[in-house]
């Protein structure tokens, strides 16, 4: 956890410098090499004391908008939330305990989704709850077949 140092100085330049130091030409390439890592884990790897997960996500959104890959980013963030909150994959039964874990994954994911994709994210949530995926489902990345079916690319 950072103590405010992440916001000191030119944090965007620092973020990209750290990404380049690790051999990546973009934050997206860095993040996609770790598709199941949480934003906090990515931030920790880039700077345990001076990079925050929200900064990583901010940079990812900027790059996704520029490359017209926002839907892919949104799917990728869902993967990260599912891995963090459903370590055994999608629950077999949605009882009170598992419903809370699912909500803990889907709630922040919808909150993180750019405004242009919040409606589609809510629809995906509704679809997953109405027609749950197979028990144990844990997508490995944004190109997961079920995720691409539920949230297809639509950028022009």
N, C-alpha and C positions, 0 to 999 in steps of 0.2 A: 504494500500500500504506500502510495506516495504521500508526502506531507505538504504538498503545495509547490514543491520544486518543479513539478512537471509543467507548471504554467509560467515559470520564470524564463526570461530570455526568449529567443526565437524558437519556440518548441517545434514548429513545423520543419524548420531547417534541421534541427537536431534529430527529429524523427527520420527524415529522409537520409541524413548522414549515416545514421545507425543501420538503416536498411542497406545502403550501398556498402558499408563496412562488412556486411554479411554476404555480399556478392549478388545482391538482387538489384534490378534496375527499377523496381516499383514496389510500393507497399503491397499491392495486390499480389505480385509474384511471391513476396515473402509470406503473406497470409495464406495463400493457396498451397504453399508447400507444407503447411500445417493446418489442414482443413478442419480438424476436429478440436483444435486448441481454442480456448476461450479468449476473448479480447484481453482479459487481464493477463493470461499466460503470454500472449503475444507481446503485450506491453512490458511485462517482466523480463522477457528475453531481450527486448530492445533497450531497456534501461530500467533496472529494478528500482531506482530511486527518482527518476525524473521523466518517465513516460507513463501516461495513463491510458487505460483501455478506451476511453471515450475519444482520446486523441487518435488512436489507431483507427477507430471506426470513422471518425471525421475524415481522415485521409483516404480511407477506402471508399467512402461515399464520393468524394471529389473525383477520384480516379474512375469510379464506376460511371459517374455522370459523363465524364469526358469521353470514355470509351463506349458509351451506350450499353453498359452491362449492369444496370441497376437491379434488374430482376435476378440475375445470377448472384449478385452481392446479397440480396435479400434471402435467396435460398441458402447461400453459404452461411449467413448469420443464423438461420434456423438450425442448420447442422451443428453449429457451435453451441447453441442453447440446448439442443437435445442431448448432445454428448455431456454437457455440464450437469444437466438436471435429471436425465434419465440414464444413469450409468449402465443399466441392464437392458436398455432399449425400451421400445414402446411396451407399456404394461399389458398383461394378458387380460386383465379385467380393470375397468375404470371404477374402482371403489373410492371412498373418500380420500384415502392416503395417496393413491396413484393419481387421482384427479388433481390433487394439490400439486404434485410433482409436474404433471403435464401443464397446469396453469403457470407454474413457476418457470417453465421453459417458454411457453407461448406468449405470456404477458409481456416480458421484457423484449421478446423478439418483435412483437407488434409495435411496442413503444419505440424501438430502434429503427423500424422501417421508415424510410423517407415518406413524407406526406403523399407523394405520388403513388406509393405502393401500400399504404395502410389499409385501404379498402380490400385489395386483393389478399393481403395478409389475414384480414379478418375472415374473408371467405374461405381461405385455406384452413384456418383454425376450425371453422364450422364444419367443413368437410371432413377433417381428421376426427373430430369428435362424433360426427354422425356415422361415419364409415371408417372405423379405426383401421390402421395398417396392421399387418401381421404382428403378433406378439414378438418382441425382441427386435423389431425394426430399428435400425440405427444407421441412417445414411452416412456414407463415408465422405461425401462432398456435395457440392452444388449441382453436380450432374446426375445425381441419383434419379433413377427412372421414375419412381413415384413422385418425387419432388418436381421433376420436369413436367409430369402430367398435371399435377395440381397447380403449378405456378410456371406456366410456359413463358419463354422469352417473348417479349412483345415490343422491344425498343426498335424504333425506326432508324 
